[in-house]
């Protein structure tokens, strides 16, 4: 019975994810779930909340999103193109490192900014049992992808 319930849960989540990703804004290109095949750890999901062209800055778009890290989740190394990024920890604890910078640990209520072109070499939920969530705001060139994973080596 547990196995059947598990399969039903996975099928329900898969269907819900398929529905939610098809409704995302056209500006958000590519998958919202990082490729889990590259790692045995779970990966993060990015759910866009609001997306709007900035009326006083031609060619720029404001996007807010929730990034959800299940327990022990890790993101693949990635970049956010030329977007200016602001992040706020809604819950949990996240460890992050930009190339050439020290590893930083952020707890609920902490926030930070990232410059355009920053390279994330580490982004992970530090807890094996609790999820972590971020509110992330991007100011990007209209039409740019919000997250681009590094090419596989």
N, C-alpha and C positions, 0 to 999 in steps of 0.2 A: 504494500500500500504506500509506503514511504517513497519508493521509486516512482510509482505512478504519479503521486503528488508532485514530486520533483520535476518530472517530465512536463506535467501540466503547468507548473510555475514557469519553467523555461520557455514553453511554447507561448504562454501568455505574455511574458516579458518580451519575447522576440516579436510577437505581433504588435505590441504597444510601441516598441522601438521603431519598427518599420513604419507605423503610422506617423509617429512624431517626426521622423527624419524627412518624410515626404512633404511635410507642411512647413519646413524651415524656409527662411528667406532665400531668394535666388542668390544674394550676395555671398552666402555661406556655401562654398563649393567643397566638394570632397566629402568623405565619410565623417560623421560626427563621433564615431567610436574608433580609437586608435587600433591598429592591427594587433590583435592578441597573439597571433601566431609567432611573432618574433620573441615572445617572452612567456614564461610560465606564470608570471604575475598578472593579475587583472589589470585592465587599462582604464583610463578615464573616459568620461563622456562629456560632450560640450552641447548644452541646450541653449540656443539663442533665445533671448527674451524680447529684445527691442532692437530694431535696426532703422536708422533714419539718416538720410543725407543731411549734412550740416548746411543750413541755409546761408550762412555767412562765410563759408570756407569751400569754395568751388572744388569739386573733385574729392572731397573727404566724406566719410561715412562714420557715424557713431553706432557701435554695436555693443549691447550688453548681453552677457551670457552667464549661466551657471555651469561651472565645471565640477563634476561629481567624481570623487575618487573613492571607490569601494575600499574596504579594508585591504591593506597591503598592496594597493594599486600603484602602478608606476607608468609614467608617460614615456614614450620613445623620445630620444633627443630630437629637438625641433626648433623652428623659428616661427616668428609671427610676421614675417616679411618686413615691411617698413612701417608697421603699425606702432603707435604709442600705446602702451598697455598699462592699465591700472588694475590691481588685484586686491581683494579684501577677503579675509578668511571668515566665512560664515559659521563653520563648525569644523572641529578637528584640528589636526596639526599637519602641515605640509613642509617638506624639506625641498629646497630649490637651489640650483646653482646655474649661474650664467657663465659662459666661457671666460676664463681669466679672472673670475671673482671667487671669493670663498663660499662654501656651502652655508646657506642660511636656513634657519628653522622658524616658521611662522605659525603662531597659535591663533585660536579664535579671537577676532577683534583686531589682529595685526593687518597692515596693508603696506603696499609698496608699488613702485612704478618701474617700468622697464623701457629702455630707450629703443627706438626703431632699429631693426637689424639684430637685436640681441639673440644669442644662441643659447637655448636651454640645453644643458648637457645632463641635468638631473632635475626631475620633478617627481615627487612621490609622497604618498600618504605614509606617515611614520607608524601608524597603528595597524596591528594585525587583526583587530577586532572591531574598530569603529571607523565609520566613513568620514571623509573630509570633503567640504564643499567650499568653493570659491565663487565670489561674484567677480567677474572679469569684464572690464570695459576696454574696448578697442577703438582707437581713432585711426582709421586706415584709409588708403586710397580706395575709392569706390571700385568695386569689382575684384579686389585682391582677396586671396584666400586668407583666412584668419589664422590657420595653423598649417604648417608644412613640415611633415616628419622628414628627418634626414634620410638621404638615400641609403639603402642597405649596403654595407661594406662587402 
